[in-house]
Structures are given as structure tokens and as C-alpha cells.
Amino acid sequence: MSPLGSAPKAFASEGAKLDASSLIQRWLDVKDQMAKIAQKASRSPKDIQLLAVSKTFPLTDILALKEQGQLCFGENYIQEAVEKIESAKSFPQMKDTQWHCIGPLQSNKTKWVAQCFDWVHTLENLKHAQRLNDQRPAHLPALNVLIQVNVDGGPTKAGVQLEEALPLAKAIMGLTRLKLRGVMTMPDFHPEYNVQLAMHQRGQAVFASLQEALGEAQIDTLSMGMTQDLQAAITAGSTLVRIGTAIFGGRGVPA
Ligand SMILES: *Cc1c(COP(=O)(O)O)cnc(C)c1O
């Protein structure tokens, strides 16, 4: 069974671009679905943010959703993201947009990330944290960061092991140009809802342990859930879901 239930409707065919009204309708459908799942889980829909994952899609799509009230956009590929973020600056209506880096970090790109983004979800070592801290421009507020936690994989998969999250979190707390906000997870897709739920519950447990150690006011974000595991993620306690396909359609290439 698809954990998505009824929505979203058929995905766009490979690489096809949606017209603005279908894009907006799909975005509304996702929000509606999030609210329904939240209610079913006895959670308040306003405690769950939607990050629109716009990687590979053009700025025109981002503009269309921003005009509807979508504030946060997620990007993976640094060069593509930097170009979009720069171009967005010429549109006054994009001024308060929050850009989230959700792609893997590389040392030679941290400078771009520190200069262009408001959030980073994929922090997994102190070396990258220190680079981002040193490279964050003085005129910008501290960079919001999440520690990526490996909830389901072996040692080669991205993210820190469960027990490494707290020591890394404490070290990041000492970096004044970073603001640690919580945890991000990205388990491999599994078709069974109960397996998805179990993986997301691990992420939730790490998040709760960070909250307990460092305070709930500071640690307020659990980035968990994508198009295919949205329901399990929200049910397990996600506060931010990262949705690409259900909003923008298929990307054509796996990404
Ligand atoms: C692409 C991507 C998403 C969105 O995935 P969909 O399945 O298209 O919703 C979410 N998180 C990360 C880290 C991604 O790379």
C-alpha cells in the first residue's frame, strides 16, 4: 500500500513541466494531505512545515509557489542553487524566501553554502561545521543547521550514527556563526509503512534526546519525510517535510 493514500495524483511524465495552475493545485493537495495526516496523528498541522524541494526545477516554478505563500525551498546542487538564489534577488516578492541546502556537503563548496543559504540539513562532521562557521558572512544571521543522522544504513551511508549525534551537537553549540536547530534523516525508501515508521521513530528519538540535553527552545526542527514516506514521517513526529515530486512532478533523472 502506498503510504500516500489518495493524493498526490499521477506524477508528471519525465521532465515534463507543469503549468502554473497545476503546480499550485499539487502544492495545495500536499498541504491538504499534510493537514489530514497531522489530524489523524493528533498533531497540530501548524507544527509541520513544508519545504518545497525545487532542485532541477526553474525559478519560474519557485516564483509561482512563493506568490501563493510558500516560504522555504530546498536545493541539492550547489551551483544550480547559487544561480537560482542570485536570480531570485531581482524579484522583490522573493525577499523573505528561506533557502535550505539539502544536498551532501563538500569542503570545496561550503563557502557557497555559507554565503547563499539560510539553512543546511546535511551537516555530519565537525570539520564542515567549522568551515561553515568561519565562512558565514558577518552581515548575515547565524546559519541554521541540522545534523544528518543515519537511521537505517551501514557505515558508508550519509549521516552520523545515532550515538554520534549528541557529541557533534555539543561541539556545534560552541560555534557562534551556526545555530543548531535539530536533526535531519533520509532513510532509504521501503514500501512497507511499518518499516518507514520504525525508521522515523529512530530519528524522532535522537531529536528528543538532543532536545532533552540542549533545550527545546533551541532544538525545534526534525526534518524527516519525503513524497513517499510523508505519512509515516508526520506520524512519527516530523516538524518539517521535504517534498519534491508530489509538488513539482517527476525529475526525470534520479536525484
Ligand atoms: C530530492 C530530495 C527530497 C525530495 O524528494 P521527493 O521524493 O521528490 O519528495 C527530499 N530530501 C532530499 C535530501 C532530497 O535530496
The ligand as an ORCA input file, in Angstrom:
! r2SCAN-3c Opt
* xyz 0 1
  C      15.217     15.189     -3.616
  C      15.147     15.186     -2.149
  C      13.916     15.275     -1.491
  C      12.579     15.283     -2.198
  O      12.278     14.011     -2.654
  P      10.843     13.645     -3.308
  O      10.814     12.164     -3.236
  O      10.892     14.159     -4.710
  O       9.798     14.291     -2.497
  C      13.948     15.351     -0.108
  N      15.096     15.332      0.587
  C      16.295     15.237     -0.016
  C      17.534     15.224      0.813
  C      16.366     15.146     -1.393
  O      17.557     15.028     -1.980
*
